[in-house]
């Protein structure tokens, strides 16, 4: 069995302003939140993975997680020329392009990944993970978690926009014989309830 715990990184200036992120660091409040998360996350004894982007690596470091393996497949969607801009700005500048991106999974931001490409990347990584055993915790991004949820459920791609994933929220997946089940999503379980203990 593979138990995979996906954790969205701690907050950044972009998450607070509802911007499509570039490779930005945690802000001060985000570092504090990651440290608080680490008071119970550092008891984790399974495999630990991280997106290569700065905010994820900083979350893992501030949380005091054990040896972290950087995993390219866990990177957020490439937002191309829209990275660092708020959705409101993008929609005000080019409402047709913004609408197309949010309604057609084959349309991506200028120079970036479309939802179909992004979801295929995450689905391929999950399929590989499903063939493994043991426990893994991955510090990653909201988009990665949303793509993972729709892949596990076999949901249509437009369901991506209807999954909420907040900073430092837990999504837990279990794989039995190569098939995933969804154990929890967007959970901020209280410290001490044992959800991070290896079973």
C-alpha positions as CSV (number, residue, x, y, z in Angstrom):
1,X,0.0,0.0,0.0
2,X,1.1,3.5,-0.7
3,X,-0.1,6.3,1.6
4,X,0.5,9.7,0.0
5,X,0.0,12.9,2.0
6,X,-0.1,16.1,-0.1
7,X,0.4,19.4,1.7
8,X,0.0,22.7,0.1
9,X,2.9,25.1,0.9
10,X,2.6,27.8,3.5
11,X,1.2,31.2,2.5
12,X,3.0,33.7,0.3
13,X,2.2,37.2,-0.9
14,X,0.7,35.7,-4.1
15,X,-1.7,33.4,-2.2
16,X,-2.9,36.3,-0.1
17,X,-3.6,38.5,-3.2
18,X,-5.1,35.6,-5.3
19,X,-2.3,36.0,-7.9
20,X,-1.0,33.3,-10.2
21,X,2.3,32.6,-8.5
22,X,5.8,33.0,-9.9
23,X,8.7,31.4,-7.9
24,X,8.2,33.6,-4.9
25,X,9.4,32.9,-1.3
26,X,7.2,32.6,1.8
27,X,6.4,35.9,3.4
28,X,6.9,36.4,7.2
29,X,3.5,35.1,8.2
30,X,4.0,32.1,5.9
31,X,7.3,31.2,7.6
32,X,5.6,31.5,11.0
33,X,2.7,29.2,9.7
34,X,5.2,26.6,8.4
35,X,7.1,26.7,11.7
36,X,3.8,26.1,13.6
37,X,2.9,23.2,11.2
38,X,6.3,21.7,11.9
39,X,5.6,21.4,15.6
40,X,3.7,18.3,14.7
41,X,4.8,17.5,11.1
42,X,8.4,17.0,12.2
43,X,7.3,13.7,13.8
44,X,6.8,12.3,10.3
45,X,9.1,9.3,9.7
46,X,8.1,8.4,6.1
47,X,9.6,9.6,2.8
48,X,9.4,13.4,2.3
49,X,9.2,15.0,-1.1
50,X,9.0,18.6,-2.2
51,X,8.3,20.7,-5.3
52,X,11.5,22.4,-6.6
53,X,9.9,25.8,-6.2
54,X,11.2,28.1,-3.4
55,X,8.0,28.4,-1.4
56,X,7.7,24.6,-1.0
57,X,11.4,24.0,-0.1
58,X,11.1,26.8,2.4
59,X,8.0,25.3,3.9
60,X,9.7,22.0,4.3
61,X,12.7,23.6,5.9
62,X,10.8,25.9,8.3
63,X,8.7,22.9,9.3
64,X,11.8,20.9,10.1
65,X,10.8,18.0,8.0
66,X,13.4,15.2,7.6
67,X,15.5,14.6,4.5
68,X,13.5,16.1,1.6
69,X,13.8,14.8,-2.0
70,X,13.1,17.5,-4.5
71,X,10.7,16.2,-7.2
72,X,10.3,18.1,-10.4
73,X,6.8,16.6,-11.1
74,X,5.4,18.3,-8.0
75,X,5.9,21.8,-9.5
76,X,2.9,24.0,-9.9
77,X,1.4,24.6,-13.3
78,X,3.6,26.8,-15.5
79,X,1.6,30.1,-15.7
80,X,3.9,31.5,-18.4
81,X,3.4,35.2,-19.0
82,X,0.6,35.4,-16.4
83,X,2.9,34.4,-13.5
84,X,2.8,37.0,-10.7
85,X,-0.4,38.7,-11.9
86,X,-3.8,38.5,-10.2
87,X,-6.7,36.9,-11.9
88,X,-8.5,40.2,-11.8
89,X,-5.7,41.9,-13.7
90,X,-5.6,39.2,-16.3
91,X,-9.3,39.1,-16.8
92,X,-9.4,42.9,-17.0
93,X,-6.6,43.0,-19.7
94,X,-7.9,40.1,-21.8
95,X,-11.2,38.7,-20.7
96,X,-11.5,36.4,-23.7
97,X,-8.2,34.7,-23.0
98,X,-9.0,34.5,-19.3
99,X,-12.4,32.9,-20.1
100,X,-10.9,30.5,-22.6
101,X,-8.2,29.3,-20.1
102,X,-10.9,28.6,-17.4
103,X,-13.3,26.8,-19.7
104,X,-11.1,25.0,-22.3
105,X,-8.5,22.6,-20.8
106,X,-6.5,22.8,-24.1
107,X,-5.9,26.5,-23.7
108,X,-3.1,27.7,-21.5
109,X,-1.6,31.0,-20.4
110,X,0.8,32.6,-22.9
111,X,3.9,30.4,-22.9
112,X,2.5,28.2,-20.1
113,X,0.9,24.8,-19.5
114,X,-2.8,24.2,-20.3
115,X,-4.9,22.3,-17.8
116,X,-4.8,19.2,-20.0
117,X,-1.0,19.1,-20.1
118,X,-0.7,19.9,-16.4
119,X,-3.2,17.3,-15.3
120,X,-1.5,14.7,-17.5
121,X,1.8,15.4,-15.8
122,X,0.4,15.0,-12.3
123,X,-1.6,11.9,-13.3
124,X,1.5,10.3,-14.7
125,X,3.4,11.0,-11.5
126,X,0.5,9.6,-9.4
127,X,0.3,6.4,-11.5
128,X,4.0,5.8,-10.8
129,X,3.4,6.5,-7.1
130,X,0.5,4.0,-7.0
131,X,2.9,1.2,-7.8
132,X,5.0,1.9,-4.7
133,X,4.7,1.0,-1.1
134,X,5.2,2.9,2.1
135,X,4.3,6.4,3.3
136,X,5.2,9.7,1.6
137,X,4.5,13.3,2.4
138,X,4.8,15.8,-0.4
139,X,5.0,19.6,0.0
140,X,3.5,20.9,-3.2
141,X,1.0,23.4,-4.6
142,X,-2.7,24.0,-4.7
143,X,-3.0,23.2,-8.4
144,X,-1.0,19.9,-8.0
145,X,-3.4,18.8,-5.2
146,X,-6.5,19.7,-7.2
147,X,-5.2,17.8,-10.3
148,X,-4.4,14.8,-8.0
149,X,-7.9,14.8,-6.6
150,X,-9.6,14.9,-10.0
151,X,-7.2,12.2,-11.3
152,X,-8.0,9.9,-8.3
153,X,-11.7,10.4,-8.6
154,X,-11.7,10.1,-12.4
155,X,-13.5,13.4,-12.5
156,X,-13.8,15.6,-15.7
157,X,-11.1,18.3,-16.0
158,X,-13.6,21.1,-15.3
159,X,-14.0,19.8,-11.8
160,X,-10.4,21.2,-11.2
161,X,-12.0,24.6,-10.6
162,X,-14.4,23.3,-7.9
163,X,-11.7,21.8,-5.6
164,X,-10.5,24.0,-2.7
165,X,-7.0,23.7,-1.3
166,X,-5.8,26.2,1.3
167,X,-2.3,26.7,2.5
168,X,-0.9,23.9,4.7
169,X,-4.0,21.8,4.1
170,X,-3.7,18.0,4.0
171,X,-5.0,15.8,1.3
172,X,-4.4,12.1,1.9
173,X,-4.5,9.4,-0.8
174,X,-4.2,5.6,-0.4
175,X,-3.2,3.2,-3.2
176,X,-4.2,-0.5,-3.0
177,X,-3.1,-2.7,-5.9
178,X,-2.4,0.4,-8.1
179,X,-5.8,2.1,-7.5
180,X,-6.1,5.3,-5.5
181,X,-8.8,6.2,-2.9
182,X,-9.3,9.6,-1.4
183,X,-9.0,9.5,2.4
184,X,-9.3,13.3,3.1
185,X,-9.0,16.6,1.3
186,X,-8.2,20.2,2.4
187,X,-8.0,19.1,6.0
188,X,-6.4,21.1,8.8
189,X,-6.6,18.4,11.5
190,X,-5.7,19.4,15.0
191,X,-2.3,18.6,16.4
192,X,-2.1,15.3,18.3
193,X,-4.8,13.5,16.4
194,X,-2.3,11.1,14.9
195,X,-3.0,11.7,11.2
196,X,0.7,12.2,10.5
197,X,1.8,9.1,12.3
198,X,3.0,6.2,10.0
199,X,0.5,3.4,10.2
